[in-house]
Amino acid sequence: MTRKGQLEDDISKALMKFEKEYLGRGPQEVKTFIIEDQIFIRLKGVLTPAEQHLAHSHEGKILIKKVRTQLLEDSRPLLEKMIQEFTGQKVISLHTDISTVTGERILVFTLEANLEALVD
């Protein structure tokens, strides 16, 4: 298998491309970390200007989280397939959250095996 750092970088690049193609706008920065059987991805600068404006109200924050969660659920099969193609491991679960304060989003994939033990 490939080196851990290269795999993390490849996943980051693929997720950046996915966000641009699927949402029409990519994050400013993506960082991926492989930790045992999990892949932790931190995306910075994901809020659009319209979402930044909405985030000034409580209702807007709820709406942003609801829409972003639905978009992720709709694209979940594509994301899981992407991760499986990079890692060779089946995705067991996917967790996510977005901060309407910092504009960061996290994705955590849990895999069927300890990927960290399989990469250099």
C-alpha positions as CSV (number, residue, x, y, z in Angstrom):
1,M,0.0,0.0,0.0
2,T,1.1,3.6,-0.3
3,R,2.7,5.8,2.3
4,K,0.4,7.3,4.9
5,G,1.3,10.9,4.1
6,Q,0.7,10.4,0.4
7,L,-2.6,8.7,1.0
8,E,-3.7,11.5,3.3
9,D,-2.8,14.1,0.7
10,D,-4.5,12.1,-2.1
11,I,-7.7,12.0,0.0
12,S,-7.5,15.7,0.7
13,K,-7.1,16.5,-3.0
14,A,-10.0,14.2,-4.0
15,L,-12.3,15.7,-1.3
16,M,-11.4,19.3,-2.5
17,K,-12.3,18.3,-6.1
18,F,-15.5,16.6,-4.9
19,E,-16.6,19.7,-2.9
20,K,-16.0,22.0,-5.9
21,E,-17.8,19.7,-8.3
22,Y,-20.7,18.7,-6.0
23,L,-21.3,22.0,-4.2
24,G,-19.9,24.4,-6.7
25,R,-17.3,25.8,-4.3
26,G,-14.5,24.1,-2.5
27,P,-13.0,24.8,0.9
28,Q,-10.0,27.0,1.3
29,E,-8.0,24.2,2.9
30,V,-8.4,20.4,3.5
31,K,-6.3,18.3,5.8
32,T,-6.7,14.5,6.2
33,F,-5.5,12.4,9.1
34,I,-5.4,8.6,9.2
35,I,-5.8,7.4,12.8
36,E,-6.1,3.6,13.2
37,D,-9.4,2.6,11.6
38,Q,-10.6,6.2,11.1
39,I,-10.0,8.9,8.6
40,F,-10.5,12.4,10.0
41,I,-10.8,15.2,7.5
42,R,-10.9,18.9,8.4
43,L,-12.1,21.4,5.9
44,K,-11.5,25.1,6.4
45,G,-13.4,28.0,4.8
46,V,-16.4,26.0,3.6
47,L,-19.2,28.6,4.1
48,T,-20.3,30.5,1.1
49,P,-20.8,34.3,1.4
50,A,-24.6,33.7,1.6
51,E,-24.1,31.1,4.4
52,Q,-21.8,33.6,6.3
53,H,-24.7,36.1,6.2
54,L,-27.2,33.5,7.4
55,A,-24.9,32.5,10.2
56,H,-25.7,35.8,12.0
57,S,-29.0,34.5,13.2
58,H,-30.0,31.4,15.2
59,E,-32.5,30.3,12.5
60,G,-29.8,30.8,9.8
61,K,-27.3,28.6,11.7
62,I,-29.9,25.8,12.0
63,L,-30.7,26.1,8.3
64,I,-27.0,25.9,7.3
65,K,-26.5,22.8,9.4
66,K,-29.7,21.2,8.0
67,V,-28.9,21.9,4.4
68,R,-25.3,20.8,4.7
69,T,-26.3,17.6,6.5
70,Q,-28.8,16.8,3.8
71,L,-26.3,17.5,1.0
72,L,-23.8,15.1,2.7
73,E,-26.4,12.4,3.1
74,D,-27.3,12.7,-0.5
75,S,-23.7,12.3,-1.6
76,R,-22.8,9.7,1.0
77,P,-22.6,6.8,-1.4
78,L,-20.1,8.7,-3.6
79,L,-18.0,9.7,-0.7
80,E,-17.9,6.2,0.7
81,K,-17.0,4.8,-2.7
82,M,-14.2,7.4,-3.0
83,I,-12.7,6.4,0.4
84,Q,-13.0,2.7,-0.4
85,E,-11.2,3.2,-3.7
86,F,-8.3,5.0,-2.0
87,T,-8.0,2.7,1.0
88,G,-9.3,-0.7,-0.1
89,Q,-11.4,-0.7,3.0
90,K,-15.2,-0.7,3.4
91,V,-16.6,2.4,5.2
92,I,-18.5,1.4,8.3
93,S,-19.8,4.9,9.3
94,L,-19.5,8.5,8.4
95,H,-19.9,11.4,10.9
96,T,-19.9,15.1,10.2
97,D,-20.4,18.5,11.6
98,I,-20.0,22.1,10.5
99,S,-19.2,25.2,12.5
100,T,-21.2,28.2,11.6
101,V,-18.8,30.3,13.7
102,T,-15.4,29.3,12.2
103,G,-16.6,28.0,8.8
104,E,-14.9,24.6,9.4
105,R,-16.4,21.2,8.6
106,I,-15.2,17.8,9.8
107,L,-15.8,14.4,8.3
108,V,-14.9,11.2,10.1
109,F,-15.0,7.9,8.3
110,T,-14.7,4.7,10.3
111,L,-13.3,1.8,8.3
112,E,-13.6,-2.0,8.6
113,A,-9.9,-2.4,9.4
114,N,-7.0,-0.5,11.0
115,L,-5.7,1.4,7.9
116,E,-2.9,3.0,9.8
117,A,-1.4,-0.5,10.4
118,L,-1.5,-1.2,6.7
119,V,0.3,2.0,5.5
120,D,3.9,3.0,6.0
